[in-house]
């Protein structure tokens, strides 16, 4: 966030030579608003976190999968509960590319906990073993990206942004 503000200030310094003061004020206001919105939590996100926090807490107690990881993956994979897979299949975690169907959302959370804890098969135990060497919440995100859970090179960064924006690292 500080880097973004520094870049904005540098742009302002450059623009002052070319624009009137009113235009500069308008541009600065727009840029600051945009940067604030990019890093602020929406009401929809807050409702999603509050709704599924109890399930994520249950998964943490049962399988030792951290709340922040469970909630951020569910948020990312389901578009904060708006995806077809989330609405029609109770699949908040993008499991099997969203094709898996669960009887309830609770079953989806439970399966996610089983999967990451390696309790489904020897293969999943081996795939997710590096997660358990994580020392902090960022490492959990990076290690999940490096597992077989995703093929995306930007997955950890997306999770980290969700965690920061919603203060999940403090849970």
C-alpha positions in Angstrom: 0.0 0.0 0.0 2.8 2.4 0.8 4.5 1.7 -2.5 1.2 2.5 -4.3 1.0 5.8 -2.5 4.7 6.6 -3.4 4.0 5.9 -7.0 0.9 8.1 -6.9 3.0 10.9 -5.3 5.6 10.6 -8.0 2.9 10.7 -10.7 1.5 13.8 -9.1 4.9 15.5 -9.1 5.2 14.8 -12.8 1.7 15.9 -13.6 2.0 19.3 -11.8 4.0 20.6 -14.7 1.2 19.8 -17.2 -2.2 20.1 -15.5 -4.1 22.8 -13.7 -4.5 22.5 -9.9 -8.2 21.5 -10.2 -7.4 18.6 -12.5 -4.6 17.4 -10.3 -6.9 17.4 -7.2 -9.5 15.5 -9.2 -7.0 12.9 -10.4 -5.5 12.6 -6.9 -8.9 12.1 -5.3 -9.8 9.4 -7.9 -6.5 7.6 -7.5 -6.7 7.5 -3.7 -10.3 6.3 -3.8 -9.4 3.6 -6.2 -6.4 2.5 -4.1 -8.5 2.4 -1.0 -11.3 0.4 -2.6 -8.8 -2.1 -4.0 -7.6 -2.9 -0.5 -10.9 -2.6 1.4 -13.3 -5.3 2.3 -16.7 -5.2 0.8 -19.9 -5.9 2.7 -20.4 -9.1 0.6 -17.0 -10.3 1.6 -17.7 -9.6 5.3 -20.9 -11.5 5.1 -19.2 -14.5 3.5 -16.4 -14.5 6.1 -19.0 -14.2 9.0 -21.2 -16.9 7.5 -18.5 -19.5 7.0 -16.2 -18.7 10.0 -17.8 -21.3 12.2 -17.3 -24.0 9.6 -13.6 -23.0 9.1 -13.1 -23.0 12.9 -14.5 -26.5 13.0 -12.1 -27.6 10.2 -9.2 -26.1 12.1 -10.1 -28.0 15.2 -10.8 -31.3 13.4 -8.0 -31.3 10.8 -5.6 -28.5 11.9 -6.1 -26.6 8.7 -5.9 -22.9 9.6 -9.0 -20.8 9.5 -7.3 -18.2 7.3 -6.4 -20.8 4.6 -9.9 -22.4 4.6 -11.7 -19.1 4.3 -9.4 -17.6 1.7 -9.5 -20.7 -0.5 -13.3 -20.9 -0.2 -13.5 -17.2 -1.0 -11.2 -17.4 -4.0 -12.6 -20.6 -5.5 -16.2 -19.6 -5.1 -16.0 -15.9 -5.8 -17.1 -15.3 -2.2 -20.0 -17.8 -2.7 -21.2 -16.5 -6.0 -19.9 -19.2 -8.4 -22.2 -21.8 -10.0 -20.3 -24.6 -8.2 -20.9 -22.9 -4.8 -24.6 -22.2 -5.4 -25.6 -25.3 -7.3 -23.1 -27.9 -6.0 -22.2 -26.7 -2.5 -18.6 -26.8 -3.8 -16.9 -23.7 -2.3 -13.4 -25.0 -2.9 -13.3 -25.5 -6.7 -12.7 -29.2 -6.0 -12.4 -31.3 -9.2 -12.6 -28.0 -11.1 -15.9 -27.3 -9.5 -17.5 -30.5 -10.8 -17.7 -32.2 -7.5 -21.1 -32.0 -5.9 -21.7 -32.0 -2.1 -25.0 -32.6 -0.3 -24.3 -29.6 2.0 -21.7 -26.8 2.3 -20.6 -28.5 5.5 -19.6 -31.6 3.5 -17.6 -29.4 1.2 -15.7 -27.9 4.1 -15.1 -31.3 5.6 -13.8 -32.7 2.4 -11.4 -29.8 2.1 -10.1 -30.5 5.6 -9.7 -34.2 4.8 -7.9 -33.4 1.5 -5.3 -31.0 3.0 -4.7 -33.2 6.0 -3.9 -36.1 3.7 -6.6 -38.3 5.1 -8.1 -39.2 1.7 -5.3 -41.3 0.3 -1.5 -41.8 0.5 -1.3 -39.7 -2.7 -3.0 -36.7 -1.1 -0.9 -37.2 2.1 2.2 -36.9 0.0 0.9 -34.0 -2.1 0.0 -31.9 0.9 2.8 -32.9 3.3 4.8 -29.6 2.6 1.8 -27.6 4.0 2.6 -28.9 7.4 6.1 -27.4 7.3 4.7 -23.9 7.0 5.8 -21.5 9.8 3.4 -18.6 9.0 0.3 -17.8 7.0 2.2 -16.7 3.9 4.1 -19.9 3.8 0.8 -21.8 4.0 -0.4 -20.0 0.9 2.9 -20.5 -1.0 3.0 -24.2 0.0 -0.6 -24.7 -1.1 0.3 -23.2 -4.5 3.2 -25.5 -4.8 1.1 -28.6 -4.0 -1.3 -30.3 -6.4 -4.2 -28.2 -5.3 -3.7 -25.7 -8.2 -1.9 -25.2 -11.4 -1.9 -21.4 -11.1 1.4 -19.5 -10.7 -0.5 -16.6 -9.0 -2.6 -18.6 -6.6 -0.6 -17.7 -3.4 -0.7 -14.0 -4.3 -4.5 -14.1 -4.7 -4.9 -15.9 -1.4 -2.6 -13.4 0.4 -4.6 -10.5 -1.0 -7.8 -12.0 0.2 -6.3 -12.7 3.7 -4.9 -9.2 4.0 -8.0 -7.4 2.7 -10.2 -9.4 5.2 -7.7 -9.5 8.1 -7.9 -13.3 8.1 -4.2 -13.6 9.3 -5.4 -12.4 12.7 -7.9 -15.3 13.1 
